[in-house]
Amino acid sequence: MKVIKHNDALKGKNSDKCKTLEYSFMDKDIDLGIATISGRYPDE
């Protein structure tokens, strides 16, 4: 099992209301992503 710490995640955001964390296992078949949405997204 591989452990990826929160500090090693790639942080991004689509807008002020949608923030993302991407955890890469350095494997061509699997990665993990978490999107946190606060409020209405998308705006329309």
N, C-alpha and C positions, 0 to 999 in steps of 0.2 A: 504494500500500500504506500502511496506517495502522499505526503502532507504538504499542503500549500498554505502558508500563513496569510492572514488578512493584509499585512503590509506588502506582500508580494503580488497582490492582485493589481491588474491594470484598471485604473479608474477612468471613467468617461461619463459623458452625459449627452442626451439627445436634446434636452431643453432644461429650463430651470426646474421643471416638474418631474423629469425622468432622469435618474442617475443610474449608472451601470457599474458593475464590478465583473471583471473577466479573470477567471482562473485558468491558466494554461498548464496542462499536464505534459506538454512537449510531446504529444502523441498525435499522429495524423487522424486518428479515429475518434478522439473524445476531448472535449474541453467543457468548462462549466461557466455559465454566466448568470448573474442575478441582476434584475432590474427593479429598482425601487421607484414607485410612482406615487407622488403626493399631489392631490388635487386632480383636476380634469386633464387627461392626456389622451389623444391629441387635443389641441385647443378647439378644433372644429370637427 
